[in-house]
């Protein structure tokens, strides 16, 4: 068996981890009326933060209303 990871393997592993972390963030999100908190952001990668921003989940923080 070849133990070398291809770029595709790495991309799939990274995406799986992003999805896992986003699932955790969504759980927190449900508890905060659809918005993420600073604690959520501290536990997210920059890719996850960018995705959350694109989804409008950072509005309260960006507007100064977040926790």
Backbone as CSV, one residue per row, in Angstrom:
resi,resn,N_x,N_y,N_z,CA_x,CA_y,CA_z,C_x,C_y,C_z
1,UNK,0.845,-1.194,0.000,0.000,0.000,0.000,0.883,1.248,0.000
2,UNK,0.527,2.186,-0.815,1.263,3.440,-0.919,0.810,4.380,0.200
3,UNK,1.748,4.814,1.033,1.409,5.678,2.163,1.527,7.160,1.842
4,UNK,1.850,7.494,0.611,1.973,8.902,0.235,0.601,9.486,-0.046
5,UNK,0.357,10.637,0.526,-0.911,11.320,0.288,-0.808,12.177,-0.962
6,UNK,-1.836,12.130,-1.755,-1.894,12.983,-2.935,-2.494,14.325,-2.524
7,UNK,-2.336,15.345,-3.344,-3.000,16.620,-3.040,-4.514,16.442,-2.866
8,UNK,-5.096,15.555,-3.632,-6.530,15.290,-3.506,-6.857,14.672,-2.145
9,UNK,-6.009,13.747,-1.681,-6.209,13.140,-0.358,-6.162,14.208,0.729
10,UNK,-5.173,15.082,0.634,-5.022,16.149,1.623,-6.234,17.075,1.583
11,UNK,-6.668,17.440,0.396,-7.843,18.309,0.259,-9.066,17.652,0.884
12,UNK,-9.235,16.356,0.667,-10.378,15.641,1.246,-10.295,15.599,2.766
13,UNK,-9.102,15.380,3.302,-8.931,15.364,4.753,-9.197,16.737,5.360
14,UNK,-8.691,17.775,4.713,-8.919,19.138,5.200,-10.407,19.469,5.155
15,UNK,-11.066,19.131,4.066,-12.502,19.414,3.949,-13.292,18.664,5.013
16,UNK,-12.915,17.425,5.299,-13.601,16.650,6.340,-13.445,17.329,7.698
17,UNK,-12.248,17.842,7.988,-12.021,18.535,9.251,-12.798,19.850,9.292
18,UNK,-12.826,20.575,8.196,-13.602,21.815,8.129,-15.076,21.514,8.378
19,UNK,-15.588,20.465,7.767,-16.995,20.099,7.956,-17.274,19.729,9.409
20,UNK,-16.340,19.013,10.040,-16.513,18.637,11.446,-16.566,19.887,12.324
21,UNK,-15.632,20.807,12.089,-15.605,22.029,12.895,-16.824,22.907,12.628
22,UNK,-17.254,22.945,11.385,-18.448,23.737,11.070,-19.679,23.134,11.735
23,UNK,-19.737,21.805,11.848,-20.855,21.166,12.551,-20.858,21.597,14.015
24,UNK,-19.683,21.653,14.624,-19.588,22.135,16.001,-20.022,23.597,16.088
25,UNK,-19.597,24.395,15.132,-19.964,25.814,15.125,-21.462,25.985,14.914
26,UNK,-22.059,25.135,14.058,-23.507,25.225,13.837,-24.277,24.933,15.116
27,UNK,-23.770,24.007,15.928,-24.421,23.715,17.207,-24.406,24.963,18.086
28,UNK,-23.263,25.626,18.155,-23.160,26.868,18.908,-24.033,27.939,18.266
29,UNK,-24.026,27.958,16.945,-24.810,28.909,16.161,-26.289,28.828,16.535
30,UNK,-26.797,27.624,16.670,-28.212,27.435,17.028,-28.510,28.029,18.396
31,UNK,-27.526,27.993,19.275,-27.715,28.509,20.627,-27.616,30.033,20.673
32,UNK,-27.150,30.646,19.596,-26.916,32.093,19.578,-27.694,32.795,18.469
33,UNK,-28.893,32.330,18.195,-29.776,32.968,17.210,-29.136,33.141,15.843
34,UNK,-28.412,32.140,15.402,-27.850,32.177,14.057,-26.533,32.907,13.920
35,UNK,-25.969,33.358,15.021,-24.706,34.085,14.962,-23.630,33.347,15.746
36,UNK,-22.418,33.420,15.246,-21.283,32.830,15.936,-20.750,33.812,16.970
37,UNK,-20.073,33.291,17.968,-19.492,34.127,19.019,-17.984,34.232,18.818
38,UNK,-17.353,35.107,19.598,-15.895,35.225,19.533,-15.241,33.902,19.906
39,UNK,-15.805,33.184,20.871,-15.252,31.877,21.242,-15.287,30.923,20.060
40,UNK,-16.383,30.944,19.304,-16.466,30.105,18.107,-15.333,30.453,17.146
41,UNK,-15.136,31.748,16.931,-14.102,32.193,15.987,-12.709,31.779,16.429
42,UNK,-12.465,31.826,17.719,-11.146,31.448,18.231,-10.821,29.988,17.968
43,UNK,-11.841,29.171,17.767,-11.638,27.746,17.524,-11.760,27.371,16.056
44,UNK,-11.800,28.354,15.175,-11.987,28.087,13.752,-10.747,28.485,12.958
45,UNK,-10.535,27.798,11.841,-9.453,28.161,10.922,-9.887,29.388,10.120
46,UNK,-8.939,30.007,9.432,-9.300,31.181,8.624,-10.272,30.799,7.517
47,UNK,-10.178,29.560,7.000,-11.105,29.128,5.956,-12.529,29.040,6.510
48,UNK,-12.640,28.515,7.728,-13.954,28.405,8.359,-14.538,29.783,8.648
49,UNK,-13.694,30.704,9.095,-14.153,32.065,9.367,-14.631,32.717,8.073
50,UNK,-13.873,32.531,6.994,-14.272,33.098,5.701,-15.610,32.526,5.249
51,UNK,-15.795,31.238,5.427,-17.059,30.604,5.038,-18.218,31.126,5.900
52,UNK,-17.976,31.259,7.203,-19.013,31.772,8.095,-19.369,33.214,7.736
53,UNK,-18.354,34.010,7.393,-18.610,35.396,6.989,-19.470,35.420,5.735
54,UNK,-19.143,34.563,4.773,-19.919,34.503,3.533,-21.356,34.073,3.798
55,UNK,-21.557,33.270,4.835,-22.902,32.796,5.177,-23.655,33.772,6.077
56,UNK,-23.045,34.913,6.402,-23.718,35.913,7.229,-23.742,35.583,8.706
57,UNK,-22.906,34.644,9.143,-22.925,34.230,10.539,-22.090,35.132,11.442
58,UNK,-21.433,36.116,10.882,-20.585,36.998,11.681,-21.172,38.394,11.829
59,UNK,-22.367,38.601,11.324,-22.942,39.943,11.313,-22.955,40.603,12.687
60,UNK,-23.381,39.882,13.721,-23.477,40.522,15.035,-22.102,40.893,15.572
61,UNK,-21.094,40.068,15.307,-19.736,40.392,15.756,-19.198,41.580,14.975
62,UNK,-19.380,41.563,13.657,-18.861,42.642,12.823,-19.566,43.964,13.098
63,UNK,-20.796,43.896,13.565,-21.547,45.107,13.890,-21.378,45.509,15.354
64,UNK,-20.519,44.791,16.075,-20.250,45.134,17.465,-21.296,44.668,18.441
65,UNK,-22.136,43.712,18.036,-23.194,43.238,18.920,-22.929,41.838,19.447
66,UNK,-21.792,41.258,19.053,-21.489,39.883,19.458,-20.954,39.800,20.867
67,UNK,-20.896,38.565,21.359,-20.395,38.330,22.713,-18.897,38.493,22.763
